[in-house]
Amino acid sequence: MKKRIFAVVLALVLLLVALMLAQALLIPSRYDNREGHLLCGYEQATDAHDVIFVGDCEIYEGIVPAVLYEQYGITSYVRGSSQQTVWQSYYILEDTLKKEPDVKVVVFNVLALKYGETPREEISRMTLEDMPWSLSKLNAIRASMTKDESLASYFMPILRYHDRWSSLTAEDVKRTFAKHEDITHQGYLMQTNIVPVDPTDNRKPDALIDSALPARSMEYLEKMCALCEQYGAELVLVKAPTNSVKYYWYDEWDAQIVSYAKEKNLTYYNFVGMDEGLGLDWSRDTYDAGLHLNVYGAEKWTRYIGDLLVTNHGVQDRRGDAALDALWQERIDRYTQEKQQGEQTK
């Protein structure tokens, strides 16, 4: 009898191992895309952060925590991901504040407010599959699922990717067992290339069909306000600098955020059009013709943000703590090394 029970248990264990291995092989590797694994590094961070940034690519390619600490002593982390929706930002922030209840300032980039629904499943999954399992992740999945998705496919991704058997290669096997390191710098994804804005590009932004920001997005912004109030963190709204019609920030949307911030007694900084004040040069400070900042533009915007956080929001200078200084110096050195390597390979 004992031998039979042992055989059954062993068979179940082997079946489970085989299923997990098959699933690992079949799931498309997010490591093929630099933007596919931006959130996972946070779980390895053991130190506290006074400032948390949440949002989309404008945040994770625009704010450099290494610069914030080196020049202002601000401890920070960027919890950004590709096309991160407001509901995803909310649940990521909820999970973050459970881990770090003493965060002083939360900075949210408002561009995502223009989306009233999840843009694309494959982009959304890059965010959701990167989150550690928790009630926050479960709720983020529920809020983000498109009409053709099932909740079960997140618990067992093999249900979503089972038809990839025929396309597996030796490279897939290699990636499955490879060791992957955090490619970000406290959530910042470095871009060292320079692709200037085309001065002859005279395209105009599309006409607004509906000037009102989606009600669902504003609902989750409201929830974010309440969450920050619950934890005693100050919520600051920002619109990152950009110089492109693709992700155009309309005056009508801006007016709504100005009004909302006034109603909720929040601070809102719109950096669009502040090129001179920020010192931005769109012939040098962008890697994709004005859509996003490269490392040179990000450093400029980060320094401006750092000054605001210290001057207007009372964020403390943490320099002077030997252990903390040593930890951040390692991060600054790694950041500087990658920047130099990027410049050398141009």
NORJO-V385412 format. One record per residue. OMEGA is omega in whole degrees, 0 to 359 (999 if undefined). BURIAL is I if it has 9 or more other C-alpha atoms within 8 Angstrom, else O. Layout:
omega->(OMEGA;OMEGA)
burial->(BURIAL;BURIAL)
This chain:
omega->(180;179;180;179;179;180;179;179;180;179;179;179;179;178;179;179;179;179;180;179;179;180;179;179;188;180;177;183;177;180;174;182;181;181;184;181;184;187;192;183;183;183;179;180;182;181;182;181;177;183;175;176;176;179;187;184;180;178;186;172;185;183;185;180;179;178;179;180;183;186;183;182;181;175;187;175;179;179;183;176;186;180;179;180;182;180;175;176;181;184;174;178;178;179;181;183;173;179;182;184;184;175;183;185;172;180;182;178;193;183;184;180;181;181;177;177;180;185;182;182;186;176;180;181;178;176;188;181;179;181;174;182;179;176;178;179;179;180;177;177;180;181;188;187;173;190;183;182;174;179;181;183;176;175;179;183;178;177;181;190;185;184;178;181;187;184;181;179;176;179;177;179;180;181;183;184;181;175;183;179;178;181;183;175;186;178;178;178;186;173;183;180;177;173;189;172;178;183;179;180;183;179;178;177;177;177;178;176;179;185;182;173;185;182;181;178;180;176;180;172;176;178;178;177;181;180;179;178;179;182;179;178;177;177;178;180;178;166;184;176;177;180;184;178;184;177;187;178;187;179;180;177;181;180;179;179;176;180;181;181;179;180;184;181;178;173;178;177;174;184;177;180;179;186;183;180;179;184;182;176;188;171;183;193;178;179;183;174;170;179;184;177;167;185;182;176;180;179;180;180;180;179;179;178;180;179;178;181;179;187;187;187;171;179;188;172;185;180;182;173;188;182;180;178;180;179;182;177;175;180;179;179;179;178;181;180;180;179;179;178;178;179;181;182;179;999)
burial->(O;O;O;O;O;O;O;O;O;O;O;O;O;O;O;O;O;O;O;O;O;I;I;O;I;I;I;O;O;I;O;O;O;I;O;I;I;I;I;I;I;I;O;O;O;O;O;O;I;I;I;I;I;I;I;I;I;I;I;I;I;I;I;I;I;I;I;I;I;I;O;I;I;I;I;I;I;I;I;I;I;I;I;I;I;I;I;I;I;I;I;I;I;I;I;I;I;O;O;I;O;I;I;I;I;I;I;I;I;I;O;I;I;O;I;I;O;I;O;O;I;O;I;I;I;I;I;I;O;I;I;O;O;O;O;I;I;I;I;I;I;O;O;I;I;O;O;O;O;O;I;O;I;I;O;I;I;I;O;O;I;O;O;O;O;O;O;I;O;O;O;I;I;O;O;I;O;O;O;O;O;O;O;I;I;I;I;I;I;I;I;I;I;I;I;I;I;O;O;O;O;O;O;O;O;O;O;O;O;O;O;O;I;I;O;O;I;I;O;I;I;O;I;I;I;O;I;I;I;O;I;O;I;I;I;I;I;I;I;I;I;I;I;I;O;O;O;O;O;O;O;O;I;I;O;I;I;I;O;O;I;I;O;O;O;I;I;I;O;O;I;I;O;O;I;O;O;I;O;I;O;I;I;I;I;I;I;I;I;I;I;I;I;I;I;I;I;I;I;I;I;I;I;I;O;I;I;I;I;I;O;O;O;O;I;O;O;I;O;O;O;O;O;I;I;O;O;I;O;O;I;I;O;O;I;O;O;O;I;O;O;I;I;O;O;O)
